[in-house]
Amino acid sequence: MLTTVGELCCADPSESQSPQPIISHMPRQPVDSTAIAKVGYSKRRHILEIEFANGAVYRYLDVPASVYRDLMSAESKARYYDFNIRKKYRSDRVRPRIKGQSEIENAVAS
């Protein structure tokens, strides 16, 4: 139900549905990178999860196994991520960054 207040139209708070948090049970393995801490992949579901050095975890959907393999073998995982994964696949945030940790992901993402 929508409620109109003057010119403003907004959703009725009693009917708002907050998105369910994503709970991940995917094992992630540590990688040698200053920006990326761990990477996990589900071959069956084609889901890639990346845990950044700042604590943020993102899940990328419909990622081919070849992209995961190339990421894991890349000399610079952050650079490979930036050019081949970021903004190329649908993503969901599993966990936000942890305040006070490294700001490297923001530098890589810029």
CORKA-V438730 format. One record per residue. N is the residue number from 1. RES is the residue in one small letter. SS is DSSP state (@ for helix, = for strand, . for the rest). PSI is psi in whole degrees, 0 to 359 (* if undefined). NEAR is the number of other C-alpha atoms within 8 Angstrom. Layout:
N/RES/SS/PSI/NEAR  N/RES/SS/PSI/NEAR
This chain:
1/m/./137/5  2/l/=/141/7  3/t/=/132/8  4/t/=/129/8  5/v/=/106/6  6/g/./240/5  7/e/./347/5  8/l/=/141/6  9/c/=/124/9  10/c/=/159/7  11/a/=/145/9  12/d/./121/9  13/p/@/332/5  14/s/@/343/4  15/e/@/0/7  16/s/./141/7  17/q/./115/4  18/s/./141/4  19/p/./143/4  20/q/./137/4  21/p/./148/5  22/i/./128/6  23/i/./122/5  24/s/./132/5  25/h/./12/4  26/m/./125/8  27/p/./138/6  28/r/./138/11  29/q/=/144/7  30/p/=/146/7  31/v/./160/9  32/d/./94/7  33/s/./148/9  34/t/./337/8  35/a/./330/11  36/i/=/126/15  37/a/=/314/13  38/k/=/154/11  39/v/=/138/13  40/g/=/155/11  41/y/=/138/12  42/s/=/111/9  43/k/./321/7  44/r/./320/4  45/r/./354/6  46/h/./46/12  47/i/=/131/12  48/l/=/130/13  49/e/=/134/13  50/i/=/126/13  51/e/=/120/13  52/f/=/164/12  53/a/./335/13  54/n/./4/13  55/g/./345/11  56/a/./143/13  57/v/=/129/13  58/y/=/144/12  59/r/=/126/12  60/y/=/132/12  61/l/./150/10  62/d/./40/9  63/v/./122/11  64/p/./151/7  65/a/@/328/8  66/s/@/325/6  67/v/@/318/9  68/y/@/313/11  69/r/@/317/8  70/d/@/321/8  71/l/@/312/10  72/m/@/333/8  73/s/@/358/6  74/a/./141/8  75/e/./317/4  76/s/./104/7  77/k/@/323/12  78/a/@/317/11  79/r/@/317/8  80/y/@/315/11  81/y/@/312/10  82/d/@/320/10  83/f/@/336/7  84/n/@/348/8  85/i/./308/9  86/r/./128/9  87/k/./11/5  88/k/./337/6  89/y/./149/10  90/r/./144/8  91/s/=/156/8  92/d/=/141/7  93/r/=/124/10  94/v/=/318/12  95/r/=/133/8  96/p/./166/8  97/r/./154/9  98/i/./119/8  99/k/./139/5  100/g/./346/4  101/q/./178/9  102/s/./143/7  103/e/./19/7  104/i/@/319/10  105/e/@/319/12  106/n/@/321/7  107/a/@/319/7  108/v/@/320/10  109/a/@/341/7  110/s/./*/4
